[in-house]
Amino acid sequence: MQIDYKEQEDFVSSVSLGLKVCFSLLAIVSLLKIGYSSKVRLTRLREIKNSYLYEYSRFDDLSRRFDDLISLEGEQRFMKDQDQMITRDIIRVIWR
């Protein structure tokens, strides 16, 4: 009877040790997957932020140029900006 009890106790302790090892491995793998997912998500968010800041700066520049166009003598400044876009061999006609 005493030997039987000792074998059962050893069996139960080995099973509980096996379960503890399995759960520990599961926790480690889960933490690694969560860490990798977080890294990917942060990388994507950083890319989106950089893209947003680039587009916002473009929008700010274009809106400033539009405001300059509407302001006093903005038409003349616009025509001066257009000199860069027109090649030298093209005749430009300005309607007044």
Buried (B, 14 or more C-beta within 10 A) or exposed (E): EEEEEEEEEEEEEEEEEEEEEEEEEEEEEEEEEEEEEEEEEEEEEEEEEEEEEEEEEEEEEEEEEEEBEEEEEBEEBBEEEEEEEEEEEEEEEEEE
